[in-house]
Amino acid sequence: MDLLSDILSKLRLKGTLYFRTSFTSPWSVGVPKFESVARFHFALKGRCLVRIEPDEPPVFLEQGDLVIITRGAAHTLFCDPKNESPTTMVDQVVEKSGFTGVGALVYGDFGTNHETQLVCGHFAFGKEVHHPLLDALPSHIHIKSYGEASGVWLENTLKLIGAEIGQEHLGSNLIALKMSEIIFAQALRTYLMDEGRNTPVLAGFADPHIAEVLTAIHKAPGDSWTLERLSEIAGMSRTSFTNRFSRCVTMTPLGYVTHWRMQIARQQLATSHDAIIEVAENAGYSSEAAFSRVFKKHCLHAPATYRRIVQASD
């Protein structure tokens, strides 16, 4: 599995689709803050503005554009500047429209040609796992002409999601849901290789030497990694490699190894009843005691206690 896929898999990425809209001018819809998710809006047809709190200025979303609001901030979608206020909250819009989950969410004046169709939803991650990649993302990612920038196949995928969502055809909701998760992975890849390539943490994915090391760690997190082995993979001296890795990823090479091992352990503890020694060995520790010491230092609880807390909260 490639580096980004492995991270998203361990983070337990899960897409949720809300609806496909048919908004006609004038309209302004408020969306409340939602913790621990990344909301998204894809402009299937037409255009609109998105004001993300507390960012300035609003994002201009044109047909084919995608915006991902990475930390679920409150935001307002509106048709044009003169109609930004007053705003109607999205739950009131759903109620007023009589939306039942089938077809499009239709809202606004009838008889106007100024229609905006959006595909809206969010991406959530497992509460028990974490990666600095998510913290390093900006408050929002705006990818213009998303389908074109990401390839014809993805543009067709987005159109298919728009066609499937809210339909009563067999399997429509599942098809649209799984395809939505592709959107996030593709958007991240596009951002990492473009605007994010010089941002701390994200720079590690764009740097070929560091990315090769990260890939090696993710392929075999339980190996007995040393600075010598990792610097050899990077093709650099120990000092140069350590400085470059720390600058790009904002943690030391061996610090990252430990961090990723703990994410693997946290996921296994949260989703299974495997013996602690099995979790320890899977994370690269031959001793349950050694594993427990490291785990408690990073996660503030002993492994068994952590498992009870997390599984009880699900």
Backbone hydrogen bonds in HBPLUS format (Angstrom, degrees):
<---DONOR---> <-ACCEPTOR-->    atom                        ^
c    i                          cat <-CA-CA->   ^        H-A-AA   ^      H-
h    n   atom  resd res      DA  || num        DHA   H-A  angle D-A-AA Bond
n    s   type  num  typ     dist DA aas  dist angle  dist       angle   num
A0006-ASP N   A0002-ASP O   2.93 MM   4  6.08 154.6  1.99 154.7 162.3     1
A0007-ILE N   A0003-LEU O   3.09 MM   4  6.39 160.5  2.13 153.6 158.3     2
A0008-LEU N   A0004-LEU O   2.99 MM   4  6.21 173.2  2.00 157.9 159.2     3
A0009-SER N   A0005-SER O   2.87 MM   4  5.92 149.8  1.96 143.4 152.4     4
A0010-LYS N   A0006-ASP O   2.97 MM   4  6.17 163.1  2.00 149.6 153.4     5
A0011-LEU N   A0007-ILE O   2.90 MM   4  6.10 143.0  2.04 145.0 156.4     6
A0013-LEU N   A0008-LEU O   3.24 MM   5  5.73 165.1  2.27 161.6 164.0     7
A0012-ARG N   A0009-SER O   3.06 MM   3  5.14 154.7  2.12 102.3 109.8     8
A0126-GLY N   A0011-LEU O   2.82 MM 115  5.70 159.1  1.86 148.9 154.3     9
A0014-LYS N   A0124-ALA O   2.99 MM 110  5.34 146.3  2.11 152.0 155.6    10
A0124-ALA N   A0014-LYS O   2.94 MM 110  5.34 167.2  1.96 150.5 153.9    11
A0016-THR N   A0122-HIS O   2.79 MM 106  5.27 148.2  1.89 166.0 167.5    12
A0122-HIS N   A0016-THR O   2.78 MM 106  5.27 153.4  1.85 148.2 157.3    13
A0018-TYR N   A0120-CYS O   2.80 MM 102  5.58 168.6  1.81 141.9 144.9    14
A0120-CYS N   A0019-PHE O   3.04 MM 101  5.74 172.7  2.04 171.2 173.3    15
A0105-LEU N   A0020-ARG O   2.78 MM  85  6.12 157.6  1.83 149.8 157.3    16
A0021-THR N   A0118-LEU O   2.79 MM  97  5.10 156.1  1.85 145.0 153.2    17
A0022-SER N   A0105-LEU O   2.81 MM  83  5.86 149.8  1.90 149.9 141.0    18
A0107-TYR N   A0022-SER O   3.08 MM  85  6.36 162.8  2.11 144.6 145.6    19
A0023-PHE N   A0116-THR O   2.95 MM  93  5.12 169.1  1.96 150.4 147.9    20
A0116-THR N   A0023-PHE O   2.77 MM  93  5.12 152.1  1.85 147.9 157.4    21
A0024-THR N   A0107-TYR O   2.92 MM  83  6.43 153.4  1.99 149.6 157.9    22
A0025-SER N   A0114-HIS O   3.24 MM  89  5.83 152.4  2.32 150.7 158.0    23
A0079-CYS N   A0027-TRP O   3.13 MM  52  5.80 160.4  2.17 161.4 158.3    24
A0088-THR N   A0028-SER O   2.99 MM  60  6.25 175.7  1.99 148.9 148.9    25
A0029-VAL N   A0077-LEU O   2.71 MM  48  5.18 164.0  1.73 163.2 166.5    26
A0077-LEU N   A0029-VAL O   2.82 MM  48  5.18 165.0  1.85 158.1 158.3    27
A0030-GLY N   A0088-THR O   2.91 MM  58  5.81 157.2  1.97 123.0 130.0    28
A0090-VAL N   A0030-GLY O   2.83 MM  60  5.66 145.9  1.94 169.6 161.8    29
A0031-VAL N   A0075-HIS O   2.75 MM  44  5.33 163.6  1.78 175.4 175.9    30
A0075-HIS N   A0031-VAL O   2.99 MM  44  5.33 157.6  2.04 148.0 155.3    31
A0034-PHE N   A0072-GLY O   2.82 MM  38  4.91 164.8  1.84 147.8 152.7    32
A0038-ALA N   A0123-PHE O   2.81 MM  85  5.05 157.0  1.86 146.4 154.4    33
A0123-PHE N   A0038-ALA O   2.74 MM  85  5.05 147.7  1.84 134.9 145.9    34
A0039-ARG N   A0069-ILE O   3.03 MM  30  5.07 132.0  2.27 145.4 137.8    35
A0069-ILE N   A0039-ARG O   2.68 MM  30  5.07 153.2  1.75 148.4 156.9    36
A0040-PHE N   A0121-GLY O   2.86 MM  81  5.51 161.3  1.89 147.4 145.2    37
A0121-GLY N   A0040-PHE O   3.16 MM  81  5.51 155.3  2.22 149.8 150.6    38
A0041-HIS N   A0067-VAL O   2.98 MM  26  5.51 152.6  2.06 155.2 163.4    39
A0067-VAL N   A0041-HIS O   3.03 MM  26  5.51 160.3  2.07 153.3 159.7    40
A0042-PHE N   A0119-VAL O   2.95 MM  77  5.13 156.4  2.00 141.8 149.6    41
A0119-VAL N   A0042-PHE O   2.90 MM  77  5.13 153.3  1.98 142.5 151.4    42
A0043-ALA N   A0065-ASP O   3.00 MM  22  5.57 165.3  2.02 163.0 167.6    43
A0064-GLY N   A0043-ALA O   2.80 MM  21  5.40 174.5  1.81 151.5 153.4    44
A0044-LEU N   A0117-GLN O   2.81 MM  73  5.33 133.1  2.03 143.1 155.5    45
A0045-LYS N   A0117-GLN O   3.17 MM  72  4.83 155.6  2.23 135.1 133.8    46
A0117-GLN N   A0045-LYS O   2.82 MM  72  4.83 159.7  1.86 132.6 139.6    47
A0048-CYS N   A0061-LEU O   2.90 MM  13  5.32 151.3  1.98 146.2 155.4    48
A0061-LEU N   A0048-CYS O   2.80 MM  13  5.32 153.2  1.87 159.2 166.6    49
A0049-LEU N   A0078-PHE O   2.85 MM  29  5.36 169.7  1.86 164.9 168.4    50
A0078-PHE N   A0049-LEU O   2.97 MM  29  5.36 159.7  2.01 147.2 152.3    51
A0050-VAL N   A0059-VAL O   2.79 MM   9  4.96 148.7  1.89 142.6 152.2    52
A0059-VAL N   A0050-VAL O   2.75 MM   9  4.96 160.9  1.78 147.8 142.8    53
A0051-ARG N   A0076-THR O   2.84 MM  25  5.14 158.9  1.89 152.4 155.8    54
A0076-THR N   A0051-ARG O   2.89 MM  25  5.14 151.7  1.97 138.4 147.6    55
A0055-ASP N   A0052-ILE O   2.54 MM   3  5.38 119.8  1.89 134.7 150.7    56
A0053-GLU N   A0074-ALA O   3.03 MM  21  5.78 166.5  2.05 159.8 163.9    57
A0065-ASP N   A0062-GLU O   2.83 MM   3  5.43 155.9  1.89 149.4 148.9    58
A0146-TYR N   A0064-GLY O   2.61 MM  82  5.69 126.5  1.89 139.8 149.5    59
A0066-LEU N   A0143-ILE O   3.01 MM  77  5.31 161.4  2.04 148.1 154.2    60
A0143-ILE N   A0066-LEU O   2.90 MM  77  5.31 161.7  1.94 159.5 164.5    61
A0068-ILE N   A0141-ILE O   2.88 MM  73  5.13 155.9  1.93 144.5 152.6    62
A0141-ILE N   A0068-ILE O   2.85 MM  73  5.13 153.8  1.91 144.0 152.8    63
A0072-GLY N   A0069-ILE O   3.22 MM   3  5.67 165.9  2.25 124.0 122.4    64
A0070-THR N   A0139-SER O   3.04 MM  69  5.55 121.2  2.39 121.5 135.4    65
A0083-ASN N   A0080-ASP O   2.98 MM   3  5.58 155.8  2.04 120.7 128.4    66
A0084-GLU N   A0081-PRO O   3.35 MM   3  5.41 166.6  2.37 111.9 110.4    67
A0092-GLN N   A0089-MET O   2.97 MM   3  5.44 126.8  2.26 110.6 124.1    68
A0093-VAL N   A0089-MET O   3.03 MM   4  6.37 149.9  2.12 148.5 158.0    69
A0094-VAL N   A0090-VAL O   2.93 MM   4  6.20 161.2  1.97 153.0 156.6    70
A0095-GLU N   A0091-ASP O   3.09 MM   4  6.27 154.7  2.16 136.4 143.2    71
A0096-LYS N   A0092-GLN O   2.81 MM   4  5.98 168.8  1.82 154.4 157.1    72
A0097-SER N   A0093-VAL O   2.91 MM   4  5.96 153.0  1.98 148.6 155.8    73
A0099-PHE N   A0094-VAL O   3.35 MM   5  5.58 146.1  2.48 155.1 159.8    74
A0098-GLY N   A0095-GLU O   3.22 MM   3  5.34 143.4  2.37  99.5 109.7    75
A0103-GLY N   A0166-GLY O   2.67 MM  63  4.71 151.7  1.75 114.9 121.7    76
A0115-GLU N   A0113-ASN O   3.06 MM   2  5.77 126.1  2.36 107.5  92.2    77
A0129-VAL N   A0126-GLY O   3.36 MM   3  5.77 169.5  2.37 112.1 115.2    78
A0134-LEU N   A0131-HIS O   3.11 MM   3  6.02 140.9  2.27 126.6 131.3    79
A0136-ALA N   A0132-PRO O   3.02 MM   4  6.18 142.3  2.17 148.8 158.6    80
A0137-LEU N   A0134-LEU O   3.31 MM   3  5.48 153.3  2.39 101.7 109.2    81
A0148-GLU N   A0145-SER O   2.99 MM   3  5.35 111.3  2.48 107.2 123.1    82
A0149-ALA N   A0145-SER O   2.77 MM   4  5.96 164.0  1.80 162.2 167.8    83
A0150-SER N   A0146-TYR O   2.89 MM   4  5.92 144.9  2.02 149.7 158.3    84
A0151-GLY N   A0147-GLY O   2.99 MM   4  5.89 112.8  2.46 138.4 151.7    85
A0154-LEU N   A0151-GLY O   3.15 MM   3  5.57 128.1  2.43 105.1 116.9    86
A0155-GLU N   A0151-GLY O   3.19 MM   4  6.54 156.3  2.24 149.7 156.8    87
A0156-ASN N   A0152-VAL O   2.96 MM   4  6.24 158.0  2.01 154.2 159.6    88
A0157-THR N   A0153-TRP O   2.99 MM   4  6.21 141.6  2.14 132.4 143.5    89
A0158-LEU N   A0154-LEU O   2.88 MM   4  6.17 158.8  1.93 154.0 157.6    90
A0159-LYS N   A0155-GLU O   3.08 MM   4  6.36 153.3  2.16 143.4 150.7    91
A0160-LEU N   A0156-ASN O   2.88 MM   4  6.10 149.1  1.98 142.7 151.6    92
A0161-ILE N   A0157-THR O   2.85 MM   4  6.20 151.3  1.93 149.6 157.5    93
A0162-GLY N   A0158-LEU O   3.02 MM   4  6.27 160.3  2.06 145.3 150.2    94
A0163-ALA N   A0159-LYS O   2.98 MM   4  6.27 141.3  2.14 139.4 150.1    95
A0164-GLU N   A0160-LEU O   2.84 MM   4  6.04 147.6  1.95 148.7 157.6    96
A0165-ILE N   A0161-ILE O   2.91 MM   4  5.86 169.0  1.92 160.2 161.4    97
A0167-GLN N   A0164-GLU O   3.05 MM   3  5.61 160.6  2.09 140.4 139.9    98
A0172-SER N   A0169-HIS O   3.11 MM   3  5.42 169.2  2.13 131.7 131.0    99
A0175-ILE N   A0171-GLY O   2.95 MM   4  6.05 165.0  1.98 159.9 164.5   100
A0176-ALA N   A0172-SER O   2.97 MM   4  6.16 170.9  1.98 156.5 158.6   101
A0177-LEU N   A0173-ASN O   2.89 MM   4  5.96 155.3  1.95 144.4 152.0   102
A0178-LYS N   A0174-LEU O   3.01 MM   4  6.14 173.0  2.01 155.9 156.2   103
A0179-MET N   A0175-ILE O   3.09 MM   4  6.19 156.4  2.14 146.8 153.9   104
A0180-SER N   A0176-ALA O   3.00 MM   4  6.15 138.6  2.18 139.7 150.4   105
A0180-SER N   A0177-LEU O   3.12 MM   3  5.18 125.9  2.43  94.7 108.6   106
A0181-GLU N   A0178-LYS O   3.24 MM   3  5.45 133.9  2.47  99.4 110.2   107
A0182-ILE N   A0179-MET O   3.05 MM   3  5.19 131.8  2.29  99.5 112.6   108
A0183-ILE N   A0180-SER O   3.05 MM   3  5.14 125.6  2.36  95.1 108.9   109
A0185-ALA N   A0181-GLU O   3.35 MM   4  6.66 170.0  2.36 149.7 151.4   110
A0186-GLN N   A0182-ILE O   2.90 MM   4  6.04 166.8  1.92 157.5 161.4   111
A0187-ALA N   A0183-ILE O   2.80 MM   4  5.92 157.5  1.85 150.2 157.3   112
A0188-LEU N   A0184-PHE O   2.90 MM   4  6.07 162.0  1.93 152.8 157.3   113
A0189-ARG N   A0185-ALA O   3.02 MM   4  6.21 160.8  2.06 144.8 150.3   114
A0190-THR N   A0186-GLN O   2.92 MM   4  6.14 161.6  1.95 149.6 154.4   115
A0191-TYR N   A0187-ALA O   2.91 MM   4  6.12 160.7  1.95 149.3 154.7   116
A0192-LEU N   A0188-LEU O   2.78 MM   4  5.92 166.1  1.80 158.5 162.3   117
A0193-MET N   A0189-ARG O   3.14 MM   4  6.23 153.5  2.22 146.1 151.8   118
A0194-ASP N   A0191-TYR O   3.11 MM   3  5.11 154.0  2.18 101.6 109.7   119
A0196-GLY N   A0191-TYR O   2.86 MM   5  5.58 161.4  1.89 155.8 154.4   120
A0197-ARG N   A0194-ASP O   3.41 MM   3  5.76 169.7  2.42 113.9 116.9   121
A0199-THR N   A0196-GLY O   3.12 MM   3  5.22 167.8  2.14 111.8 115.5   122
A0203-ALA N   A0199-THR O   2.67 MM   4  5.31 140.1  1.83 168.2 167.9   123
A0201-VAL N   A0248-CYS O   2.45 MM  47  5.37 154.4  1.51 154.1 161.3   124
A0204-GLY N   A0201-VAL O   3.07 MM   3  5.56 146.6  2.19 108.9 117.7   125
A0205-PHE N   A0202-LEU O   3.02 MM   3  5.58 146.0  2.14 113.2 121.7   126
A0206-ALA N   A0203-ALA O   3.14 MM   3  5.14 127.1  2.43  95.8 109.4   127
A0207-ASP N   A0203-ALA O   2.94 MM   4  6.08 144.2  2.07 153.1 162.3   128
A0211-ALA N   A0207-ASP O   2.78 MM   4  5.79 165.9  1.80 165.2 170.2   129
A0212-GLU N   A0208-PRO O   3.14 MM   4  6.07 146.4  2.26 131.3 139.0   130
A0213-VAL N   A0209-HIS O   3.33 MM   4  6.63 148.9  2.44 137.5 145.0   131
A0213-VAL N   A0210-ILE O   3.09 MM   3  5.12 118.3  2.49  95.9 110.8   132
A0214-LEU N   A0210-ILE O   2.88 MM   4  6.20 165.0  1.91 158.2 162.3   133
A0215-THR N   A0211-ALA O   2.91 MM   4  6.04 156.7  1.96 145.0 151.3   134
A0216-ALA N   A0212-GLU O   3.08 MM   4  6.28 153.4  2.16 138.8 145.5   135
A0217-ILE N   A0213-VAL O   2.96 MM   4  6.28 158.7  2.00 155.0 160.4   136
A0218-HIS N   A0214-LEU O   2.97 MM   4  6.21 160.4  2.01 150.3 155.4   137
A0219-LYS N   A0215-THR O   2.94 MM   4  6.13 142.8  2.08 145.1 155.3   138
A0220-ALA N   A0216-ALA O   3.17 MM   4  6.35 144.2  2.30 143.6 151.7   139
A0223-ASP N   A0220-ALA O   3.14 MM   3  5.67 170.9  2.15 120.2 122.7   140
A0225-TRP N   A0223-ASP O   2.92 MM   2  5.54 128.6  2.19 107.0  91.6   141
A0230-LEU N   A0226-THR O   3.07 MM   4  6.29 170.4  2.08 156.5 159.2   142
A0231-SER N   A0227-LEU O   2.87 MM   4  5.89 160.5  1.90 148.5 154.1   143
A0232-GLU N   A0228-GLU O   3.03 MM   4  6.17 146.5  2.14 143.2 152.2   144
A0233-ILE N   A0229-ARG O   3.12 MM   4  6.44 152.3  2.20 145.9 152.7   145
A0234-ALA N   A0230-LEU O   3.09 MM   4  6.41 150.9  2.18 143.3 151.2   146
A0235-GLY N   A0231-SER O   2.91 MM   4  6.03 118.5  2.30 132.4 148.3   147
A0236-MET N   A0231-SER O   3.03 MM   5  5.42 170.1  2.04 154.4 155.9   148
A0235-GLY N   A0232-GLU O   3.06 MM   3  4.88 138.0  2.25  91.8 104.3   149
A0241-PHE N   A0237-SER O   2.84 MM   4  5.88 164.6  1.86 156.6 161.7   150
A0242-THR N   A0238-ARG O   2.85 MM   4  5.96 167.0  1.87 150.9 154.9   151
A0243-ASN N   A0239-THR O   3.01 MM   4  6.15 165.9  2.03 151.6 155.4   152
A0244-ARG N   A0240-SER O   2.93 MM   4  6.03 159.5  1.97 145.6 152.0   153
A0245-PHE N   A0241-PHE O   2.78 MM   4  5.88 169.4  1.79 159.5 162.4   154
A0246-SER N   A0242-THR O   2.97 MM   4  5.97 165.4  1.99 145.3 150.1   155
A0247-ARG N   A0243-ASN O   2.98 MM   4  6.07 151.0  2.06 140.9 149.0   156
A0248-CYS N   A0244-ARG O   2.96 MM   4  6.12 161.2  1.99 150.0 154.8   157
A0249-VAL N   A0245-PHE O   2.79 MM   4  5.77 171.3  1.80 159.5 162.5   158
A0250-THR N   A0246-SER O   2.88 MM   4  4.86 134.2  2.10 123.1 132.1   159
A0256-TYR N   A0252-THR O   2.88 MM   4  6.17 146.5  2.00 151.3 159.3   160
A0257-VAL N   A0253-PRO O   3.10 MM   4  6.48 153.9  2.17 144.5 151.7   161
A0258-THR N   A0254-LEU O   3.08 MM   4  6.31 164.5  2.11 145.7 148.4   162
A0259-HIS N   A0255-GLY O   2.93 MM   4  6.12 160.5  1.97 144.5 150.7   163
A0260-TRP N   A0256-TYR O   2.87 MM   4  6.08 166.9  1.89 158.2 160.0   164
A0261-ARG N   A0257-VAL O   2.99 MM   4  6.20 156.7  2.05 148.8 155.7   165
A0262-MET N   A0258-THR O   2.99 MM   4  6.24 153.5  2.06 151.2 158.0   166
A0263-GLN N   A0259-HIS O   3.14 MM   4  6.51 143.5  2.27 142.8 152.7   167
A0264-ILE N   A0260-TRP O   3.06 MM   4  6.37 156.3  2.12 150.1 155.8   168
A0265-ALA N   A0261-ARG O   2.98 MM   4  6.25 158.4  2.02 147.6 153.7   169
A0266-ARG N   A0262-MET O   2.83 MM   4  5.98 159.3  1.87 145.9 151.7   170
A0267-GLN N   A0263-GLN O   3.03 MM   4  6.18 161.3  2.06 146.0 150.4   171
A0268-GLN N   A0264-ILE O   3.08 MM   4  6.30 163.4  2.10 148.1 152.6   172
A0269-LEU N   A0265-ALA O   2.88 MM   4  6.04 161.5  1.91 154.9 160.0   173
A0270-ALA N   A0266-ARG O   2.96 MM   4  6.05 150.6  2.05 144.0 152.0   174
A0271-THR N   A0267-GLN O   3.02 MM   4  6.11 137.9  2.20 145.7 155.9   175
A0272-SER N   A0268-GLN O   3.06 MM   4  5.68 117.5  2.47 144.6 151.9   176
A0278-GLU N   A0275-ALA O   2.94 MM   3  5.28 127.2  2.23 105.8 119.5   177
A0279-VAL N   A0275-ALA O   3.15 MM   4  6.59 154.4  2.21 151.1 158.5   178
A0280-ALA N   A0276-ILE O   2.85 MM   4  6.09 158.6  1.89 151.6 158.0   179
A0281-GLU N   A0277-ILE O   2.92 MM   4  6.08 163.4  1.95 145.7 149.6   180
A0282-ASN N   A0278-GLU O   2.96 MM   4  6.08 156.1  2.02 145.5 152.3   181
A0283-ALA N   A0279-VAL O   3.09 MM   4  6.27 136.7  2.29 140.4 151.2   182
A0283-ALA N   A0280-ALA O   3.12 MM   3  5.19 130.2  2.38  96.1 109.4   183
A0285-TYR N   A0280-ALA O   2.84 MM   5  5.08 161.2  1.87 138.6 138.0   184
A0284-GLY N   A0281-GLU O   3.07 MM   3  5.03 159.5  2.11 101.1 107.3   185
A0291-PHE N   A0287-SER O   3.06 MM   4  6.25 163.8  2.08 148.4 153.2   186
A0292-SER N   A0288-GLU O   2.90 MM   4  6.02 160.7  1.94 146.8 152.3   187
A0293-ARG N   A0289-ALA O   3.04 MM   4  6.29 152.9  2.11 147.1 153.5   188
A0294-VAL N   A0290-ALA O   3.18 MM   4  6.47 166.5  2.20 152.0 154.5   189
A0295-PHE N   A0291-PHE O   2.83 MM   4  5.99 167.2  1.84 158.9 163.3   190
A0296-LYS N   A0292-SER O   2.94 MM   4  5.97 164.9  1.96 145.6 149.7   191
A0297-LYS N   A0293-ARG O   3.14 MM   4  6.29 150.9  2.23 141.6 149.4   192
A0298-HIS N   A0294-VAL O   3.10 MM   4  6.37 151.8  2.18 149.5 156.4   193
A0299-CYS N   A0295-PHE O   2.73 MM   4  5.73 157.4  1.78 158.5 165.5   194
A0300-LEU N   A0296-LYS O   2.83 MM   4  4.71 129.7  2.08 126.4 130.2   195
A0306-TYR N   A0302-ALA O   2.86 MM   4  6.05 165.0  1.89 165.1 170.3   196
A0307-ARG N   A0303-PRO O   2.94 MM   4  6.19 161.6  1.97 152.5 157.0   197
A0308-ARG N   A0304-ALA O   3.13 MM   4  6.41 160.4  2.17 145.9 150.2   198
A0309-ILE N   A0305-THR O   3.02 MM   4  6.30 163.2  2.05 154.9 159.2   199
A0310-VAL N   A0306-TYR O   2.96 MM   4  6.14 175.6  1.96 162.4 163.2   200
A0311-GLN N   A0307-ARG O   2.91 MM   4  5.89 167.8  1.92 153.9 158.0   201
A0312-ALA N   A0308-ARG O   3.01 MM   4  5.85 145.9  2.13 136.7 145.8   202
A0313-SER N   A0309-ILE O   3.24 MM   4  6.38 133.6  2.46 137.9 148.5   203
A0313-SER N   A0310-VAL O   3.17 MM   3  5.27 135.1  2.38  98.2 110.0   204
